[in-house]
Amino acid sequence: MKTIDLTFNKTSQNYQIQIGQGLLDDKQAFINSIKSSQVLIISNEVVAPLYLDPLKQTLQAFECFEYIVPDGEQHKSLQQFEAIISFMIENRLRRNATIIALGGGVIGDLSGYVAASYYRGIDFIQVPTSLLAQVDSSVGGKTAVNHPLGKNLIGAFHQPKKVITDIDTLKTLPEREFRSGIAEIIKAAIIADSDFFSWLEGNYQAILSQDANVLASMIARSCQIKADIVANDEKEQGTRAWLNLGHTFAHAIEKDMGFGTLLHGEAVAIGLCLAANFNQQRQQLTGVDKQKIFKLVARFGLPTCIPAQLSAESLINAMSIDKKNIDQDLTLILPSSIGRVTIENNISKNEMYDFLAQQLN
Ligand SMILES: NC(=O)c1ccc[n+]([C@@H]2O[C@H](COP(=O)([O-])OP(=O)(O)OC[C@H]3O[C@@H](n4cnc5c(N)ncnc54)[C@H](O)[C@@H]3O)[C@@H](O)[C@H]2O)c1
């Protein structure tokens, strides 16, 4: 079992990320972080049939409520938010109740936002069950629901009391979702840890065959990288932007393909390769490092190229409305070596257009 203690310098909020096997059955993992008798487990129609009963068994000392949301990103919505709040009021959940988010990033974000809002903020525990949620969305305290006009437009920063990551839950995760989660792990290595990048190169077969020890080490290292970045910039005013490596490209590709065609991690994988290629062409990244990034992404069966049906015009338009671009030029996070990124504010749209057109040739 691996434990990461997350400490925020500025807000003195601390919590633990516990990573291991069999944690859903481990009463001790939960009990110390729940201070009242009432617990609400929020899950979805896919994850609940797999893991709700064992978790309720573990929490049998508490008065346990459950709320099951339909599966899918479209249910990370204000409608679901309101329905859950109504359920909580009707069932007289008190302000010292604890919410437990059992599921992937959709359930984590939605439950976190409910927890941030109910009585102006109650405790919540994340039990992430997708790889993406285990390495990314459960760390850092961002909670949100979508608005019809855009993703994650309504939300709050609300840190969980604890993150309990049972890697056994990955056994039921569809393989495509598993591979997609790897993209965020490669991203973390490129941002901050060349040794971890080499470790991923050396262990990719064990990762794909889901060796439990290797998975636990990988998830722990990845969380630690994100935790260190977040701890220095909890409210995203500076270096937390590094975590957007590959994402300006990825959001544009996802938007142009139609959301849901590519998984988010697949679009991020392409974004990582584009960021590496772009900076190598500007002679800010060596060809050797660029090749390593492409090779590692491909080893995990993730895409490296922009889908041929997209156009440079529509991609540049989508990139221009990315919320990181304050004025005319584009802002991008770019790798200057494996383990180091820089924030570049002055990428001209003409330069980017030429690059994208060349990629699509
Ligand atoms: N808060 C943050 O910092 C942050 C960061 C990154 C992403 N996100 C958000 O996370 C969401 C994406 O998360 P996701 O990729 O986990 O998507 P998801 O929650 O939709 O899960 C993906 C699919 O896997 C299923 N699933 C999850 N765990 C399973 C398991 N153990 N066994 C079988 N099926 C399982 C889900 O039901 C779903 O069908 C997006 O809404 C994104 O905006 C948030």
The ligand as a Tripos MOL2 file, in Angstrom:
@<TRIPOS>MOLECULE
LIG
   44    48     1     0     0
SMALL
NO_CHARGES

@<TRIPOS>ATOM
      1 N1        -11.4390   17.6440  -11.4380 N.am      1 LIG1
      2 C1        -10.3710   17.5320  -12.1960 C.2       1 LIG1
      3 O1         -9.2840   18.0150  -11.8670 O.2       1 LIG1
      4 C2        -10.4780   16.7660  -13.4750 C.ar      1 LIG1
      5 C3         -9.3220   16.4050  -14.1820 C.ar      1 LIG1
      6 C4         -9.4600   15.6370  -15.3320 C.ar      1 LIG1
      7 C5        -10.7160   15.2470  -15.7620 C.ar      1 LIG1
      8 N2        -11.8220   15.6190  -15.0600 N.ar      1 LIG1
      9 C6        -13.1520   15.2050  -15.4730 C.3       1 LIG1
     10 O2        -13.2150   13.7920  -15.3780 O.3       1 LIG1
     11 C7        -14.2010   13.3130  -16.2850 C.3       1 LIG1
     12 C8        -13.6440   12.1280  -17.0250 C.3       1 LIG1
     13 O3        -13.3580   11.1130  -16.0950 O.3       1 LIG1
     14 P1        -13.3260    9.5710  -16.5410 P.3       1 LIG1
     15 O4        -12.4310    9.4360  -17.7110 O.co2     1 LIG1
     16 O5        -13.0730    8.7970  -15.3200 O.co2     1 LIG1
     17 O6        -14.7940    9.3740  -17.1250 O.3       1 LIG1
     18 P2        -16.0760    8.6060  -16.5060 P.3       1 LIG1
     19 O7        -16.2940    8.9770  -15.1140 O.co2     1 LIG1
     20 O8        -17.1700    8.8420  -17.4860 O.co2     1 LIG1
     21 O9        -15.6250    7.0830  -16.5580 O.3       1 LIG1
     22 C9        -15.3530    6.4840  -17.8160 C.3       1 LIG1
     23 C10       -16.2380    5.2550  -18.0220 C.3       1 LIG1
     24 O10       -15.7290    4.1810  -17.2260 O.3       1 LIG1
     25 C11       -16.7700    3.6700  -16.3760 C.3       1 LIG1
     26 N3        -16.0920    3.1910  -15.1870 N.ar      1 LIG1
     27 C12       -15.4520    3.9180  -14.2300 C.ar      1 LIG1
     28 N4        -14.8510    3.1010  -13.3660 N.ar      1 LIG1
     29 C13       -15.1040    1.8350  -13.7700 C.ar      1 LIG1
     30 C14       -14.7270    0.5560  -13.2940 C.ar      1 LIG1
     31 N5        -13.9030    0.4090  -12.2560 N.pl3     1 LIG1
     32 N6        -15.2030   -0.5380  -13.9460 N.ar      1 LIG1
     33 C15       -15.9870   -0.4110  -15.0490 C.ar      1 LIG1
     34 N7        -16.3470    0.7790  -15.5710 N.ar      1 LIG1
     35 C16       -15.9080    1.8850  -14.9250 C.ar      1 LIG1
     36 C17       -17.7160    4.8220  -16.1940 C.3       1 LIG1
     37 O11       -18.9940    4.3830  -15.8150 O.3       1 LIG1
     38 C18       -17.6820    5.4500  -17.5950 C.3       1 LIG1
     39 O12       -18.5260    4.7260  -18.4640 O.3       1 LIG1
     40 C19       -14.5780   14.4760  -17.1800 C.3       1 LIG1
     41 O13       -15.8220   14.9690  -16.7950 O.3       1 LIG1
     42 C20       -13.4850   15.5050  -16.9070 C.3       1 LIG1
     43 O14       -13.9430   16.8250  -17.0810 O.3       1 LIG1
     44 C21       -11.7170   16.3590  -13.9290 C.ar      1 LIG1
@<TRIPOS>BOND
     1     1     2 1
     2     2     3 2
     3     2     4 1
     4     4     5 ar
     5     4    44 ar
     6     5     6 ar
     7     6     7 ar
     8     7     8 ar
     9     8     9 1
    10     8    44 ar
    11     9    10 1
    12     9    42 1
    13    10    11 1
    14    11    12 1
    15    11    40 1
    16    12    13 1
    17    13    14 1
    18    14    15 2
    19    14    16 1
    20    14    17 1
    21    17    18 1
    22    18    19 2
    23    18    20 1
    24    18    21 1
    25    21    22 1
    26    22    23 1
    27    23    24 1
    28    23    38 1
    29    24    25 1
    30    25    26 1
    31    25    36 1
    32    26    27 ar
    33    26    35 ar
    34    27    28 ar
    35    28    29 ar
    36    29    30 ar
    37    29    35 ar
    38    30    31 1
    39    30    32 ar
    40    32    33 ar
    41    33    34 ar
    42    34    35 ar
    43    36    37 1
    44    36    38 1
    45    38    39 1
    46    40    41 1
    47    40    42 1
    48    42    43 1
@<TRIPOS>SUBSTRUCTURE
     1 LIG1         1 GROUP 0 **** ****
